[in-house]
Amino acid sequence: MARIRNLFSVLLIAVICFTAVGIGVYPQEVQAEPLWPRPVISPLPDSTAGVATPVISLDGKWKYNSAPPKDFWLNSVDPSSWKEVTVPGELAMQNQSVGGRESPYKKQINIPADFKGKRIILKFEKVHTDARVWVNGTFVRDHKGGFTSWDCDITDCVTPGKAAWVTVGVKDMPTDISNASNYAKHNIGGILGKVRLIAQPKDYISRLHVVTDFDSEYKNATLKVETAVMFNGSSAATVKFALKDPTGKTVAIKPDSVDLSPKSSGATVSIPVSAPMKWDAEHPNLYTLEASVVVNKTTVGKTSR
């Protein structure tokens, strides 16, 4: 019996070691969760062709009702008698209650006429904790989690040049173990982050992440750029990159572009950079990477990191 126990212990240790080594030596690519698709959180555009102001703040005064009427999301519901609150901000700090019952915010916004032909996005920086969004009475999407930003494509719900009603239903459950209200010792529900109205090109950059790796001598660097395009009709697009040093001077880089298509809408590009200026507390040298979307030889939008 003792020999069997010893043999079992040896086998168990071997399995644990093999598993640990396998994980370390043979890392596997993380697969997308089929039941929870990877969210698209597009970066803010620096410019969108044909649009004067592609990013508009919706912060400020909103209407709020902790005991809303039936079908509060409809445009026929007049919020003029509702309480006025400031966004972003905790409702509790504005003497308003929020809890297990869904309580709505309402705001009438103007959709600029030059947003015509663009993808029109609402971007919420942070809403705690369960949220649902309607635009002009039409349900757009929901979101759970108060510490991540999220986007709503409202193109089909609005008309450029006309006003639109935005309704955000918020519910905050202090009994939820993942809810920060448990730890804050008060209910922190509400629209806690910035809200923006955005005009994106028809085909736009939906991902732009940059990681910098230095060589062993801490001399030369490699920019690992992960990018993607959200296609809405075009058969192809090119993302062109431009790197600028802290003085604004353009740094020559190769490769400086990547071709994408609806079937292959994302890519990771490694860009060598020779002897860049380093960053430290006394010398905060920051570079800027610009990414432009080119469709049919025309630049339709640009963003940067």
C-alpha positions in Angstrom: 0.0 0.0 0.0 2.9 2.4 0.9 4.5 1.7 -2.5 1.2 2.5 -4.3 0.9 5.8 -2.4 4.4 6.7 -3.3 3.8 5.9 -6.9 0.6 7.9 -7.0 2.5 10.9 -5.4 5.2 10.7 -8.0 2.7 10.6 -10.9 0.7 13.5 -9.4 3.8 15.6 -9.1 4.8 14.7 -12.7 1.5 15.7 -14.0 1.6 19.1 -12.2 5.1 19.8 -13.4 4.3 18.7 -17.0 1.3 21.0 -17.0 3.2 24.0 -15.6 6.1 23.5 -18.1 3.6 23.0 -21.0 1.8 26.2 -20.1 5.1 28.2 -19.9 6.8 26.8 -23.0 3.8 26.4 -25.3 1.5 29.4 -24.7 -1.7 29.1 -26.7 -3.5 31.9 -28.4 -6.5 33.1 -26.4 -9.7 32.2 -28.4 -12.7 34.5 -28.6 -15.5 33.4 -26.3 -18.4 32.4 -28.6 -21.0 33.1 -26.0 -19.7 36.6 -25.3 -18.2 38.2 -28.4 -15.2 40.5 -28.1 -16.5 44.0 -27.6 -15.7 46.8 -30.1 -14.5 49.9 -28.3 -13.3 52.2 -31.0 -10.7 54.9 -30.3 -11.8 58.5 -30.6 -11.1 59.9 -34.1 -8.8 62.9 -34.4 -10.6 63.7 -37.7 -13.3 62.4 -39.9 -13.5 63.5 -43.5 -16.3 66.1 -44.1 -17.1 66.6 -40.4 -16.2 69.8 -38.6 -16.3 68.4 -35.1 -16.3 64.5 -35.0 -16.4 64.2 -31.2 -19.0 66.1 -29.2 -19.4 66.1 -25.4 -22.8 65.2 -24.0 -21.7 66.0 -20.5 -23.6 68.4 -18.4 -27.3 68.5 -17.5 -29.5 65.5 -17.9 -33.0 64.7 -16.7 -33.4 61.9 -14.2 -36.3 60.0 -12.6 -36.0 57.4 -9.8 -39.7 56.5 -10.1 -40.3 56.6 -13.8 -43.6 56.2 -15.6 -44.4 53.2 -17.8 -42.5 53.1 -21.2 -40.2 55.9 -20.0 -38.0 55.4 -23.1 -40.6 56.6 -25.5 -40.3 60.1 -27.0 -43.9 60.8 -26.0 -42.8 60.8 -22.3 -42.0 64.4 -21.3 -39.1 64.6 -18.8 -39.5 68.3 -18.1 -40.7 67.6 -14.5 -37.9 65.2 -13.8 -34.9 66.1 -11.6 -32.0 67.7 -13.2 -28.6 66.0 -12.6 -25.1 66.5 -13.7 -23.3 63.9 -15.9 -20.8 62.6 -15.1 -21.5 62.1 -11.4 -22.8 59.8 -8.8 -26.5 60.1 -8.2 -26.2 59.6 -4.5 -23.9 62.7 -4.3 -26.7 64.7 -6.0 -29.3 63.6 -3.5 -30.9 61.1 -5.9 -31.6 57.5 -5.3 -30.9 54.5 -7.6 -31.1 50.8 -6.8 -32.7 47.6 -7.9 -35.4 49.4 -10.0 -34.3 50.7 -13.4 -34.2 54.5 -13.3 -33.8 56.5 -16.5 -31.8 59.5 -17.6 -33.1 61.5 -20.6 -31.5 64.1 -22.8 -32.3 65.7 -26.1 -29.3 66.1 -28.3 -28.6 67.6 -31.7 -27.2 65.5 -34.5 -25.1 67.8 -36.8 -26.0 67.8 -40.4 -22.5 67.0 -41.5 -22.8 63.6 -39.7 -24.8 62.5 -42.8 -23.2 59.4 -44.4 -21.1 58.6 -41.3 -21.4 56.0 -38.6 -22.9 57.8 -35.5 -21.7 56.4 -32.2 -22.5 57.1 -28.6 -19.6 56.3 -26.3 -20.1 55.8 -22.6 -16.9 56.0 -20.5 -18.5 54.4 -17.4 -22.1 53.6 -16.3 -22.6 51.8 -13.0 -23.7 49.2 -13.2 -26.5 47.8 -15.4 -27.5 50.0 -18.3 -29.9 50.0 -21.2 -29.9 52.6 -24.0 -32.8 53.8 -26.2 -32.6 56.5 -28.9 -35.8 58.0 -30.1 -37.7 55.2 -28.4 -35.8 52.4 -30.1 -33.8 50.0 -28.0 -30.1 50.0 -29.0 -28.2 47.8 -26.5 -27.5 47.0 -22.9 -24.3 46.8 -20.9 -23.3 45.3 -17.6 -20.3 46.5 -15.6 -19.4 50.0 -14.3 -15.7 50.2 -15.0 -15.4 49.6 -18.8 -16.3 52.0 -21.6 -18.7 50.9 -24.3 -20.1 52.1 -27.6 -23.6 52.3 -29.1 -24.0 52.6 -32.9 -27.1 54.7 -33.3 -26.8 55.5 -37.0 -30.1 53.9 -37.9 -32.0 55.6 -35.0 -31.2 59.3 -35.9 -31.4 61.8 -38.7 -28.5 64.2 -39.2 -29.6 67.8 -38.9 -32.4 66.9 -36.5 -32.7 66.5 -32.7 -32.9 63.1 -31.0 -33.8 61.8 -27.5 -31.4 59.6 -25.7 -32.6 57.5 -22.7 -30.3 55.6 -20.4 -31.9 53.2 -18.0 -29.6 52.5 -15.0 -29.9 49.8 -12.3 -27.5 49.3 -9.4 -27.8 46.2 -7.3 -25.9 46.5 -4.0 -26.4 42.8 -3.4 -24.4 41.9 -6.5 -21.1 40.5 -5.3 -19.3 42.1 -8.2 -20.8 45.5 -7.5 -18.5 48.2 -6.2 -21.4 49.7 -4.1 -20.7 46.8 -1.6 -17.2 48.1 -1.0 -17.9 51.8 -1.3 -20.5 51.5 1.5 -22.9 53.6 -0.5 -24.8 53.2 -3.8 -22.5 54.6 -6.5 -24.9 54.0 -9.4 -25.3 56.4 -12.3 -23.5 57.7 -15.3 -20.1 58.1 -13.8 -18.0 58.8 -16.8 -18.0 61.0 -19.9 -20.6 60.6 -22.7 -19.6 61.5 -26.3 -21.4 61.7 -29.6 -19.0 60.6 -32.4 -19.0 60.7 -36.2 -16.9 57.9 -37.6 -16.2 57.2 -41.3 -18.3 54.6 -42.9 -15.3 52.2 -42.5 -13.4 53.2 -39.4 -10.6 52.1 -37.0 -12.2 49.9 -34.4 -9.0 49.0 -32.6 -5.6 50.6 -32.1 -3.4 49.2 -29.4 0.4 49.9 -29.2 3.0 48.1 -27.1 6.7 49.1 -27.1 9.4 46.5 -26.6 13.1 47.4 -26.3 16.1 45.2 -27.2 18.4 43.8 -24.5 20.6 46.9 -24.7 17.7 49.2 -24.2 18.7 51.0 -27.4 16.3 50.1 -30.3 12.6 49.5 -30.0 9.8 47.7 -31.7 6.3 49.0 -31.9 3.7 46.2 -31.9 0.6 47.7 -33.3 -2.7 45.9 -33.1 -5.3 47.4 -35.4 -8.6 46.6 -37.0 -11.2 48.3 -39.2 -15.0 48.1 -38.8 -16.2 47.6 -42.4 -19.6 48.9 -43.4 -19.7 48.4 -47.1 -16.2 48.7 -48.6 -14.3 45.7 -49.9 -10.9 46.8 -48.7 -9.1 49.5 -46.7 -5.5 50.4 -45.9 -4.4 51.7 -42.5 -1.4 53.9 -42.9 0.9 54.7 -39.9 3.0 57.8 -39.2 5.3 58.2 -36.2 6.2 61.6 -34.7 8.8 62.3 -32.1 8.3 64.6 -29.1 9.1 67.7 -31.3 6.5 66.8 -33.9 9.1 65.6 -36.4 8.1 62.6 -38.6 10.2 59.5 -38.0 10.7 57.2 -41.0 9.2 53.8 -40.3 8.8 50.5 -42.3 6.4 48.9 -42.5 4.1 51.9 -42.5 0.8 50.4 -43.6 -1.4 47.3 -43.6 -4.1 46.2 -46.0 -7.3 44.9 -44.5 -10.6 43.5 -45.7 -13.9 42.4 -44.3 -12.6 38.8 -44.2 -9.4 39.9 -42.6 -10.3 43.0 -40.7 -7.5 43.0 -38.1 -3.8 42.6 -37.9 -0.7 43.0 -35.7 2.2 45.0 -37.2 5.7 45.1 -35.8 7.5 48.3 -36.6 11.2 48.7 -35.8 12.3 52.1 -34.4 16.0 52.9 -34.3 17.4 54.6 -31.1 14.2 56.4 -30.0 14.4 59.0 -27.2 13.6 57.3 -23.9 11.0 58.4 -21.3 11.8 59.0 -17.7 10.5 61.4 -15.0 13.0 64.1 -15.9 12.7 63.6 -19.6 9.1 62.7 -20.5 9.7 62.1 -24.2 6.4 61.0 -25.8 6.0 59.8 -29.4 2.7 59.9 -31.3 1.5 57.2 -33.6 -1.1 58.3 -36.2 -3.3 55.8 -38.0 -5.2 56.9 -41.1 -7.9 54.8 -42.9 -7.6 55.0 -46.7 -10.5 53.7 -48.8 -10.3 54.0 -52.6 -7.2 56.2 -52.3 -9.0 58.7 -50.1 -8.2 59.3 -46.4 -11.6 59.0 -44.6 -10.4 59.2 -41.0 -7.5 59.5 -38.6 -6.8 58.6 -35.0 -3.7 58.6 -32.8 -2.0 57.1 -29.8 
